[in-house]
Amino acid sequence: MAMRSITETPVEEFDIQIAVLLRSTFLGLKHAGAVMKRQRSGTIVNTSSVAGIAGGYSSQCYSAAKAGVISLTQCAALELGESGVRVNCVCPGNIATPIFVKGIPLSPEEVEQSLPTIAAALCNSPLGRPGAPEDVANLALWLASDESSFVTGQAIIIDGGMTTGLKWSDMQGWANALYGKLAQQFPAAFAKLAAH
């Protein structure tokens, strides 16, 4: 399913994304935060995305909503921290789930059959594998535990290193291609370089 350009995106689509992804987070913080503030303890773990960290990982509407979740998380952490409540968010990327076939009319069996294809397409991280829902769940459990008692206001990326940059092997291939073209364009300079 192709993403629409920002100029072709209906305003209604933007409104739905903001309502589902950002307004829902606000409401969770508002109501859970009130209870935790009164009891002077608690931990809230929101879900953002690598799309909230940088553009290019999803649609503009989704990315804007997830960036809003990060900002809302940080603002709530500052306010609720004074009452002993911690607020963080996880930012998954490259997680092999059926969300990639959402909106495609597939049977439950076909959705299940699509998972290996999805996983194979998401092996572009430095770790060479897609993430699993359990990876994100383990991070959320750690953030909710006392083991992370000094962590608040953070947007923690869990993407196998995808947003860190090009894999070393990809970078080497890119650099070799570039310098190969430059050597063809400027052979005398590269001959001098090789002589040293």
GIBEL-V979605 format. One record per backbone hydrogen bond with DSSP energy under -1.0 kcal/mol. NH is the residue of the N-H (numbers start at 0). CO is the residue of the C=O. E is the energy in kcal/mol with one decimal. If there is no record, write none. Layout:
nh=NH co=CO e=E
nh=NH co=CO e=E
This chain:
nh=7 co=4 e=-1.1
nh=13 co=9 e=-1.5
nh=14 co=10 e=-2.6
nh=15 co=11 e=-2.3
nh=16 co=12 e=-2.3
nh=17 co=13 e=-2.5
nh=18 co=14 e=-2.3
nh=19 co=15 e=-3.0
nh=20 co=16 e=-2.7
nh=21 co=17 e=-1.7
nh=22 co=17 e=-2.9
nh=23 co=18 e=-1.1
nh=25 co=21 e=-2.4
nh=26 co=22 e=-2.7
nh=27 co=23 e=-2.2
nh=28 co=24 e=-2.6
nh=29 co=25 e=-2.9
nh=30 co=26 e=-2.4
nh=31 co=27 e=-2.5
nh=32 co=28 e=-1.8
nh=33 co=29 e=-1.1
nh=34 co=30 e=-1.4
nh=35 co=31 e=-2.7
nh=36 co=32 e=-2.6
nh=37 co=33 e=-1.8
nh=38 co=34 e=-1.9
nh=40 co=35 e=-1.8
nh=43 co=85 e=-2.6
nh=45 co=87 e=-2.9
nh=47 co=89 e=-3.4
nh=49 co=91 e=-2.1
nh=51 co=48 e=-1.6
nh=52 co=49 e=-1.1
nh=53 co=49 e=-1.9
nh=62 co=58 e=-2.7
nh=63 co=59 e=-2.6
nh=64 co=60 e=-2.2
nh=65 co=61 e=-2.6
nh=66 co=62 e=-2.3
nh=67 co=63 e=-2.0
nh=68 co=64 e=-1.6
nh=69 co=65 e=-1.6
nh=70 co=66 e=-2.1
nh=71 co=67 e=-2.8
nh=72 co=68 e=-2.4
nh=73 co=69 e=-2.2
nh=74 co=70 e=-2.6
nh=75 co=71 e=-2.6
nh=76 co=72 e=-2.3
nh=77 co=73 e=-1.8
nh=78 co=74 e=-1.9
nh=79 co=75 e=-3.3
nh=80 co=76 e=-1.6
nh=82 co=79 e=-1.9
nh=83 co=80 e=-1.9
nh=84 co=79 e=-2.1
nh=85 co=41 e=-2.4
nh=87 co=43 e=-2.4
nh=88 co=153 e=-2.7
nh=89 co=45 e=-2.4
nh=90 co=155 e=-2.9
nh=92 co=157 e=-1.6
nh=95 co=130 e=-2.7
nh=96 co=94 e=-1.1
nh=99 co=96 e=-1.3
nh=100 co=97 e=-2.0
nh=101 co=98 e=-1.1
nh=103 co=100 e=-2.1
nh=105 co=103 e=-2.2
nh=110 co=106 e=-2.5
nh=111 co=107 e=-2.1
nh=112 co=108 e=-2.2
nh=113 co=109 e=-1.5
nh=117 co=113 e=-2.4
nh=118 co=114 e=-3.0
nh=119 co=115 e=-2.4
nh=120 co=116 e=-1.7
nh=126 co=159 e=-1.2
nh=127 co=124 e=-2.0
nh=130 co=93 e=-3.5
nh=134 co=131 e=-1.4
nh=135 co=131 e=-1.2
nh=136 co=132 e=-2.4
nh=137 co=133 e=-2.5
nh=138 co=134 e=-1.6
nh=139 co=135 e=-2.5
nh=140 co=136 e=-2.6
nh=141 co=137 e=-2.0
nh=142 co=138 e=-2.6
nh=143 co=139 e=-1.9
nh=147 co=144 e=-1.2
nh=148 co=145 e=-1.5
nh=150 co=147 e=-2.1
nh=152 co=86 e=-3.5
nh=155 co=88 e=-2.7
nh=157 co=90 e=-2.0
nh=161 co=158 e=-1.4
nh=163 co=160 e=-1.4
nh=170 co=166 e=-2.9
nh=171 co=167 e=-2.6
nh=172 co=168 e=-2.0
nh=173 co=169 e=-2.5
nh=174 co=170 e=-3.0
nh=175 co=171 e=-3.0
nh=176 co=172 e=-2.1
nh=177 co=173 e=-2.4
nh=178 co=174 e=-2.9
nh=179 co=175 e=-2.0
nh=180 co=176 e=-2.0
nh=181 co=177 e=-2.4
nh=182 co=178 e=-2.2
nh=183 co=179 e=-1.5
nh=184 co=180 e=-1.8
nh=185 co=181 e=-2.8
nh=189 co=185 e=-1.8
nh=190 co=186 e=-2.0
nh=191 co=187 e=-2.0
nh=192 co=188 e=-2.0
nh=193 co=189 e=-2.2
nh=194 co=190 e=-1.5
